[in-house]
Amino acid sequence: MQRGLDSETKKQLEEEEKKIISEEHWYLDLPELKEKESFIIEEQSFLLCEDLLYGRMSFRGFNPEVEKLMLQMNAKHKAEEVEDETVELDVSDEEMARRYETLVGTIGKKFARKRDHANYEEDENGDITPIKAKKMFLKPQD
Amino acid sequence: MAEPASVAAESLAGSRARAARTVLGQVVLPGEELLLPEQEDAEGPGGAVERPLSLNARACSRVRVVCGPGLRRCGDRLLVTKCGRLRHKEPGSGSGGGVYWVDSQQKRYVPVKGDHVIGIVTAKSGDIFKVDVGGSEPASLSYLSFEGATKRNRPNVGDLIYGQFVVANKDMEPEMVCIDSCGRANGMGVIGQDGLLFKVTLGLIRKLLAPDCEIIQEVGKLYPLEIVFGMNGRIWVKAKTIQQTLILANILEACEHMTSDQRKQIFSRLAES
């Protein structure tokens, strides 16, 4: 004895229910409107219109930070590159090179084995300069 | 009395819209409609002017035009909403059309997104400060929108703030911040001690901030000083002594109505003393 409905009748019932529900949905009965592309954009800001300078200003060294900012912001705005680089070096290039030379030796000594310590000689000044020639395997010439 | 008014109204209503190009630099009144360059040919006197044949394949595509302050979009035309001179700026690179705007004068500031303004902190409420910027409502400024914001590092009620608007439209309360999109201050935040804050018209601020402004260049040669301009018509100045500060404030207020000769006289007198 079958209780319930057949699968077919079930399907039919479902479809009918769906139809009823979708027909009850509201929709606008208007013809299709083509959206007009607007070529005019509205902006209320003066920033686009006029090239205005940055609002904070300082003259004759009253506020050095603001003067630096002035250069930065106005240069960004005009997209000009600052030609004269007035970057003051704390340490000159030559001194840097000298330090690096000895630095390589000091660090290298840290990782060298006992046998290699002989390679690192000490200068008169106490600077450690590594000897460049290391003992490599020399292929015997026939 | 009614006759001349009605005649004027008729003439205004009956006149055809003028081409924006022909009106550049002239005074325009609210209610006028302006035609953009592409529409001029279509509206020209019937039959008299031959339309130039354009062999350009993309003749139908129009250039995007930006209508700035004082103008509104009205269909395909521009509608003037403020009285002043019509200005135009050519596009710098690429996207065409340029910007049209009306150079008008007013004292009352309306918050605009992106503007840098000077505000006065009036109240603390919850997580935000209420800042008076001269608009219809006080703007809100969050505790966290400062570079390096901490519990100790906060403005107090009565401080001056230099910040920019992040939200500013007619439907919502304006919101301002003191950092840029990368999180850096870029000169915004609490403005230092001392100094003098005074109010001028909005047009003067724009005139003083123009790239080739002579007034600022001359002022900068007088003595060491610091100035902050807010687009809401407020200027803050500071110099070493009170007298110098006051002189500076008077110059900036008065220079709006002086001719360049009078200004040069005053500056030369100051330089002598």
Interface residues (C-beta under 8 A of the other chain):
Chain A: S38 F39 I40 I41 E42 E43 Q44 S45 F46 L47 L48 C49 E50 D51 L52 L53 Y54 G55 R56 M57 S58 F59 R60 G61 F62 N63 V66 L69 M73 K78
Chain B: L36 R62 V63 R64 V65 V66 C67 G68 P69 L71 R72 R73 D76 L78 R87 K89 G97 V99 W101 V110 V112 K113 G114 D115 H116 Y162 N186 G187 R206 L209 A210 P211 I216 V219 G220 K221 Y223 P224 L225 E226 I227 V228 F229 G230 M231 K238 A239 K240
